[in-house]
Amino acid sequence: MEGRLINVRRLVSLDITLHGERFILAEFGIGTPAIFLFGFFLMISGPSLLGWYFVLTGVNYLPLLAYAIITAKRHSAKSDVEAEMSRDKHYVRKYSIQQLLLFIPLAVALLAAAQLLRNE
């Protein structure tokens, strides 16, 4: 695993490997719009920092949804993470802990954009 931060594409591949394509596609496919809708609902109900939080946190899920769709179409999840899982026995735990970045608005979206620009 290069770098100290998660690779967003591999995070999705690991999720698919551990939980299955259908579950992850449903989770991101339903969860992403739900987070946005809830945030927008809070925002139109009155000025709400919590609404902004949910909307901006929902942006984190857009690259996850995109990578889940791409990975599922290619059926490449297992091959994307196989080497790291065999070399690093703490691989799953590292990624599980770093998933907490999802709760920091825009963190994962910006990380995914930076990794895409660097072709990671």
The 8 nearest C-alpha neighbors of each residue, nearest first, counted from 0:
[[1, 83, 2, 3, 90, 6, 5, 87],
 [2, 0, 3, 4, 6, 5, 119, 83],
 [3, 1, 4, 0, 5, 6, 119, 114],
 [2, 4, 5, 1, 0, 6, 93, 97],
 [5, 3, 2, 6, 97, 1, 110, 94],
 [6, 4, 7, 94, 97, 3, 10, 9],
 [5, 7, 9, 8, 10, 4, 114, 111],
 [6, 8, 10, 9, 111, 5, 11, 63],
 [7, 9, 11, 10, 6, 66, 12, 63],
 [10, 8, 12, 11, 6, 7, 13, 80],
 [9, 11, 7, 13, 8, 12, 6, 14],
 [10, 12, 14, 9, 8, 13, 67, 15],
 [13, 11, 76, 9, 15, 14, 10, 16],
 [12, 14, 16, 10, 11, 15, 9, 17],
 [15, 13, 11, 17, 12, 16, 18, 10],
 [14, 16, 19, 12, 20, 18, 13, 17],
 [15, 17, 13, 14, 77, 19, 18, 76],
 [16, 18, 14, 15, 13, 19, 12, 77],
 [19, 17, 15, 14, 16, 22, 23, 20],
 [20, 18, 15, 22, 21, 16, 17, 23],
 [21, 19, 15, 23, 22, 24, 71, 18],
 [20, 22, 24, 23, 19, 25, 15, 18],
 [21, 23, 25, 24, 20, 19, 26, 18],
 [24, 22, 26, 25, 20, 21, 15, 27],
 [25, 23, 21, 27, 28, 26, 22, 20],
 [24, 26, 28, 22, 23, 27, 29, 21],
 [27, 25, 23, 30, 24, 29, 28, 22],
 [28, 26, 30, 64, 24, 31, 29, 25],
 [29, 27, 25, 24, 26, 30, 31, 64],
 [30, 28, 27, 26, 25, 31, 32, 33],
 [29, 31, 27, 33, 26, 32, 28, 34],
 [30, 32, 34, 33, 27, 29, 60, 28],
 [31, 33, 35, 34, 30, 29, 36, 28],
 [34, 32, 30, 36, 31, 35, 37, 29],
 [33, 35, 37, 31, 32, 57, 36, 53],
 [36, 34, 54, 32, 38, 33, 37, 57],
 [37, 35, 39, 33, 38, 34, 40, 32],
 [36, 38, 40, 34, 35, 39, 33, 41],
 [39, 37, 50, 53, 54, 35, 41, 36],
 [40, 38, 42, 36, 41, 37, 35, 50],
 [41, 39, 37, 43, 38, 42, 36, 44],
 [40, 42, 50, 44, 38, 39, 43, 47],
 [41, 43, 50, 39, 47, 40, 44, 45],
 [44, 42, 45, 40, 41, 39, 46, 47],
 [45, 43, 41, 42, 40, 46, 47, 39],
 [46, 44, 43, 42, 47, 41, 40, 50],
 [47, 45, 42, 48, 44, 43, 41, 50],
 [46, 48, 50, 49, 42, 45, 41, 51],
 [49, 47, 51, 50, 52, 46, 42, 41],
 [48, 50, 52, 47, 51, 53, 41, 38],
 [51, 49, 38, 41, 42, 47, 53, 48],
 [52, 50, 48, 54, 49, 53, 55, 38],
 [51, 53, 49, 55, 50, 54, 56, 48],
 [54, 52, 38, 56, 50, 51, 55, 57],
 [53, 55, 38, 35, 57, 51, 56, 52],
 [56, 54, 104, 58, 57, 52, 53, 105],
 [55, 57, 104, 53, 58, 59, 54, 52],
 [56, 58, 54, 59, 55, 60, 34, 35],
 [57, 59, 55, 56, 60, 61, 105, 108],
 [60, 58, 108, 107, 57, 56, 105, 61],
 [59, 61, 63, 57, 58, 62, 31, 64],
 [60, 62, 64, 63, 58, 59, 65, 31],
 [63, 61, 65, 64, 60, 66, 108, 59],
 [64, 62, 60, 66, 61, 65, 67, 11],
 [63, 65, 67, 61, 27, 62, 66, 60],
 [64, 66, 62, 68, 67, 63, 61, 69],
 [65, 67, 69, 63, 68, 64, 70, 8],
 [68, 66, 64, 70, 65, 69, 71, 63],
 [67, 69, 71, 65, 66, 70, 72, 64],
 [70, 68, 66, 72, 71, 67, 65, 73],
 [71, 69, 73, 67, 72, 68, 75, 74],
 [70, 72, 74, 68, 73, 69, 67, 20],
 [73, 71, 69, 70, 74, 68, 75, 67],
 [72, 74, 70, 75, 71, 69, 76, 68],
 [75, 73, 71, 72, 70, 76, 77, 69],
 [74, 76, 73, 78, 70, 77, 79, 71],
 [77, 75, 12, 79, 78, 16, 74, 70],
 [76, 78, 79, 16, 80, 81, 75, 12],
 [77, 79, 81, 75, 80, 76, 82, 12],
 [80, 78, 76, 77, 81, 75, 12, 9],
 [81, 79, 83, 78, 77, 82, 84, 13],
 [80, 82, 78, 84, 83, 77, 79, 85],
 [83, 81, 85, 84, 80, 86, 78, 79],
 [84, 82, 86, 85, 80, 81, 87, 0],
 [83, 85, 81, 87, 82, 86, 90, 80],
 [84, 86, 82, 83, 87, 81, 88, 80],
 [87, 85, 83, 84, 82, 88, 90, 81],
 [86, 88, 90, 89, 84, 83, 85, 0],
 [87, 89, 90, 84, 86, 85, 91, 83],
 [90, 88, 92, 87, 91, 93, 84, 94],
 [91, 89, 93, 87, 92, 88, 84, 94],
 [90, 92, 94, 93, 89, 95, 84, 88],
 [91, 93, 95, 89, 94, 90, 96, 88],
 [94, 92, 90, 96, 95, 91, 89, 97],
 [93, 95, 97, 91, 96, 92, 98, 5],
 [96, 94, 92, 98, 93, 97, 91, 99],
 [95, 97, 93, 98, 94, 99, 92, 100],
 [96, 98, 94, 99, 95, 100, 93, 5],
 [99, 97, 100, 95, 96, 101, 94, 5],
 [98, 100, 97, 101, 102, 96, 103, 95],
 [101, 99, 98, 102, 103, 97, 106, 107],
 [102, 100, 99, 103, 98, 107, 59, 106],
 [101, 103, 100, 99, 104, 56, 106, 98],
 [102, 104, 100, 101, 106, 105, 56, 99],
 [103, 105, 56, 55, 106, 102, 52, 59],
 [104, 106, 108, 59, 107, 55, 109, 56],
 [107, 105, 109, 108, 103, 104, 110, 100],
 [106, 108, 110, 59, 109, 105, 111, 101],
 [109, 107, 59, 111, 105, 110, 106, 112],
 [110, 108, 112, 106, 111, 107, 105, 113],
 [109, 111, 107, 113, 112, 108, 106, 114],
 [112, 110, 114, 108, 109, 113, 7, 107],
 [111, 113, 109, 115, 110, 114, 108, 116],
 [112, 114, 110, 116, 115, 111, 109, 117],
 [115, 113, 117, 111, 119, 116, 112, 118],
 [114, 116, 118, 112, 117, 113, 111, 119],
 [115, 117, 113, 114, 118, 112, 119, 111],
 [116, 118, 114, 115, 119, 113, 112, 111],
 [119, 117, 115, 116, 114, 113, 112, 111],
 [118, 114, 117, 115, 6, 116, 8, 113]]
